[in-house]
């Protein structure tokens, strides 16, 4: 299993722990401060504290949930795309807690979010963890990911990131096609049982990758899915944990062009591209990797534009992020940011986000990785 994200994993509050009243109060203060139309905090706070006393947890109002989810995005220190945090579509599906119900809502999520290519940032929130009732959660890192099939010689066909979840799916009876871009089924854990469900092909939009000047580029057979929908992070609001709350934005080109296709531990395409470009690969100092990386990123941006699928580039997004920082500052808020994630993995110093430091605090509401 690829475990970089476990570095900061903390345990999901289990169903036996109660919600921390202090965390609930802190969130309600934030909500009422930023939403004067929600009225006075006092009666609501009294109600929530009584509910925690009685049941060990409390129920967010739809308004609190939507605000909490949007602020969780606003607080995501690794995300460069936060300027539009207020526009997040929040789908309140807390009543849904069966595998079938969850898949149905994921399908609808992908429809709403994909929007024929005009991607809409969207989150679907399923039932929270409660005392005596563990919540459902996904084993998949994203709703749409490509399988990685480990071969006898140790190599991987497909996405090496996904070998563990691919094997898990196979153990549950899934038979992949053995291709490089097979979409994985969803593995949903409900009441301790992991259930396997395929997504219908018509909700999975994909973009074939070609280059504006090199016709041979299409022959590499590369493609990528239109919507990145993270499904393995827990949404934490005011002490309440929502382990199944898949959310998506749209892609920035470098995520695919400078990481998914380029990392040696992923699709590792640079040697191939360099060869097709006829570059001198005899020495690192010819910068053949760097050259190939730029052409690959040109291809990714070009292809998404040609397919009319929303995608941003790192120059535009870096500028937007600084606008976001200014707006947050003028609202009197701290904007947490992690330099090593905010700076794009290509041409970092060409973007303005490179040339400064950021506040590294962790704020809630937020998204956190589970400890399994
Ligand atoms: N980097 C991840 C990927 O390549 C997606 C992370 C979320 N990205 C986003 N633009 N919202 O699939």
Boltz pocket constraint, residues with backbone or C-beta under 6 A from the ligand:
constraints:
  - pocket:
      binder: B
      contacts: [[A, 81], [A, 228], [A, 230], [A, 248], [A, 249], [A, 250], [A, 251], [A, 252], [A, 255], [A, 256], [A, 260]]
      max_distance: 6.0
